[in-house]
């Protein structure tokens, strides 16, 4: 029962936090400089999540072409650039990683 309570309260807290920003930004005039800065937040967050996983997976900085995560990441970037399809990008990157990991 405690697990369900924690999950419910965690979801409620997350939902409430996000909803509060939606309501706040409707009622408050956001300065142009802040709106411009908020535009780059998703890119910064995605970069902070992806780069350590690609380059620091073994605990050391690895930029060699024997790093299967780097090769899969490069392939995913190319697929994203050419197709602009998020699902295809993830599928291509994951397929490349699954194929390359046993080989390298």
Secondary structure, DSSP 8 states (H G I E B T S, - for coil): -HHHHHHHHHHHHHHHHHHHHHHHHHHS---HHHHHHHTTHHHHHHHHHHHHHHHSTTSS---STT-HHHHHHHHHHHHHHHH--HHHHHHHHHHHHHHHHHH-
